[in-house]
C-alpha cells in the first residue's frame, strides 16, 4: 500500500537516531523508536495523509490496522493512531471501527498507545452512539484485560458537564480493588477530570468509597486542601 510506504519514508526522514534510545527508555518500550518527536512527526504525517487520501471506510480501516500490525518502530503505531483520527475520515467514526480500536487497545497495552484511543476514539463513539456504547463500556469495565478496563474508565475524560457519573462510577467500581498502578491512576485521572465540572460530587464520591491513596491524590489534586 502506497500510504504505508509513504508513512515509513516520511518518519525515517524526520528521525533523529540519537534521540531514539532515550525515547525508548522513557516509554519502557520493547518496540524500538526511530527518534521522531511529536511536532515533526505530526507535520510529516499531515503531508503524507494529504497526499494519499483513502477512498472508503473499509480501505481506511485496513490502512490503520496495516500500519499498526506491521509496525517495526513505535512511531509507526503513533501514525496509525493519528490516521484513525484524521479529519478526512471523521464521518467514518462509526460502530464499525470498534473491532479496530479494540485490537489496538489490547495489543497496544501501554498508556502512550491506549489513552488517546480511549479518550478521543472510544470517547467519540460514546458521544455518537451512547445506547450501544454504554453497555459495551460496562462490559469492558469487568474485562480481565487491564487496558480495556482503563479505556472504560477514561472514555468520558473529555465530556466535562456531559459526563454520566453513574456510568463513570460503574466503570470504576470493578477496578477499585485492583493494585495495578495504571488502574489506580486511571481512576484518579477520570475523577479529576470530572471534578473540573462537579468538584463537590467528586469529593463526596472519594469520601464514601474505598479508593486507593494514589487514586485519591489524583482525584483531588486540583481541589483546595480540605
Steps between C-alpha positions, in 0.01 A plus 500: 500500500644835392386677815693264727818541297459878504447504877813293561705717266379824660570374851848381403579840349383682815687268736783598729660163584685652796165561673367149441660321801390774738142489370490122525637504855253767611206305360635166633424359158614168356427643156785724376459866411624681193554818696219716355359745751136600503510833313703387196312168498162670477621741233638214290185295538273791406681525168486126436133467590411793274689344209359149545131541568302180548178442312281292729448416865612136458817615322570747782451234768727261312767769474484580871530134595777433249704786644430369850564130440806541279666769712871446562538830684274658759452815293325286239240409763466868587440557128224239501332678791526835321360352178208361699408856604575690180244763408453348153347194660294655779171379351631143510517495880219251539439181696676315218827638638460324836683177406790711371525705818457196723792329327715812535416531870571135584818468294623852581479430875680816612384847591658689209306286252179432688405831663454703182281224357303475825428871534483620141381195301291295741388827660383626160301182445350543847369843397368378166352167607428511873235227494744253346815615673373521856440124541827428320698719741329330793610169352856623448509628858492136614736366235811311617704723267632799695506728197137440409408580860716812489325602176158461659610721791657770282254513208310800646810703590419777254125510568503771772140589591372222271665234716266223608611451862302178540687349207832637625454346844377172353813480287725587795346256747640173360853643516485648851675196646756477220852568628639575153644851466327565168159402632536721807641788295209477257245517782660812644543664161138442397373639831733800472360584157144474630596718799564787258123504445364363826760519780257450787372177348852366454586585861185319611588196293859486623390533863248218476686241293806297580730635235878466524724778620634548149151530351396741777803725451444510126128569536545791743824639360355827369249557777559721807654320794234375736 
